[in-house]
Amino acid sequence: MGSCQTWLPFFISVILTNISSTFVTAQNYFCFNNGNYTSNSTYSNNLNAILPSIPSNMSSQGFLNSSVGQNPDRVNVIALCRGDVQPDTCRSCIQNATTELLDLCPYQRQAILWSELCTLRYSNDSIFGNMADIPAVMMHNMDNASSPQQFNADLRTLFDQLRDEAASGGSLIKVAAGNRTAPDFQTIYGLLQCSPDISHDDCNPCLATAAQRHLGYFPNSRGWRILQPSCTVRFESYPFYNLSRIQEAQPTALGPAPPPPTLPSPPILSPPPGYDNDNTTRTVIIIVVVIIVSITIVACVGIFMRKRTKHKAKENIEHDEELSTAESLQYDFGKIRAATNDFSDSSKLGQGGFGAVYKAWRNWRERTTTNMIDPVLRASSGFLQDMLRCIHIGLLCVQENVGDRPTMASVVLMLNSFSITLQLPSRPAFFESTSFDEDASLLHNRRSRELEFKDLEFKESSETKSIPSSRNDASITELYPR
């Protein structure tokens, strides 16, 4: 009886661990509803033939991409283990994933499964070398950082360092891990990994998308992870990776080049006898030194006068350019009147301290946004796309719905990264119109956008999954980026 009481807690903990592991594993998968296959079909036979062979063919770095069959029944498979996992553990994880994914997504032509240590993905479409950041699984710790602003600044520094290191990996492994000291004696540990089949230019934006999702959903969390088909990102306040295994899996680097041989110093020649007493030699040396010094002084004065002349000419040119620029900034009253449609209320943005404020919202709707840019800048500047992007971001910041306006962190990210796709802005919050026809048209457009947004929201909600990582974690699944 006493023996049973001793072993009972152990058996209960084992059962609970298995149940928890099964629950978490079952949530980290996605079945694509864009094609099915039947039992004993060509696609089914190809899939059943390739999946069992994957574990034994994994590389020592934990990666494999393979395919079997011909289109349209061709099966493409990508298997990837976390960069710090030993080969035996990697093969075991992939073997379990092949069995679980067939049970979780029966008769689906495309499916993906993320586990703690590996990722398995198969599809009838070509997936090799194609970056994919959806669907995505997001998990985070419920505890927030005590100093969020400084914590996120340190996290961003560590993220940028690891992102460049991971993207610079080779065709067999793209992974980086490291840590950084955070406020209040905390340490941030991070691991970033991309699928080795994608390029350096695709790895960077994939990891950047994961960081954007973190800022959009849980910016102050002390720990979080983002799982995407082509890359994964994880940060914790405790060590969770095997750094020595990551260093071991990296390709062997060439050692530093040996230092150049040291050349012997030239011998120091002693002066000839009678040198100190030779007045003739001394006189010649003095004359040569005086001549050299004189030439040097004359050359310096000439250079100084030449630079001074050029500086004055440059100041005159800059002064002329300033006058020309000031004149170009003066707009003709007739042009302003035409741009605002005779100061029509349909172009009115609001009321300021100096009177009515007008904005060419119609230019944006009619795809003539460049009309809002000064003609001189539009004709001479090489940064037209940058200016249009700033106008686009500015319109997003004045959306009528507060939830549609990006956060300051998102604005900074959008300005620094051109790989982020910006959503289309709707009518500004302070746009007013007194024309009945325009009101009706704007109302119709607004209702159309609301219907499209509801359809998109319904589609996202049907494909989005939320998973708990542990008793201290909360998780969200997003199929389409914000």
MOGI-V987898 format. One line per field, one symbol per residue. psi: psi as a letter, one per 30 degrees, with the letter a starting at -180 (. if undefined). A space follows every 50 residues. Layout:
psi: ???
This chain:
psi: eeeeeefeeeeeeeeeeeeeeeeeeffhlkkkhgklllkgleeeeeefee effeefgklffhkkkllkllkggkkkkkkklkfgkleeeeeeeeeeeeee eeeeikgkfklkkkaeflkkkllflkfkgjkkgklkkkklkfklkeieee eeeeeeeeeeeeeeeefglaffkjlkkalkkllhhlkkkkkkklkfflle ffeefeeeeeeeeeffeifgkfklkkjleflkkkklglkgljeeeeeefk kkkklkkkkkkkkkkkkjkkllkgefgjeeeeeeeeeeeeeeeeeeeeee eeeeeeeeeeeeeeeeeeeeeeeeeeeffjkkeeeeeeeghhhkffgkea kafgakklkieeeeeghhffffkkeeeeefkgheeeeeeeeeeeeefhle keffklleeeeeeeffjffkkklklaklegkkkfkeeeeeeeeeeeeeee eeeeeeeeeefffkkkkkeafglklkkkfkl.
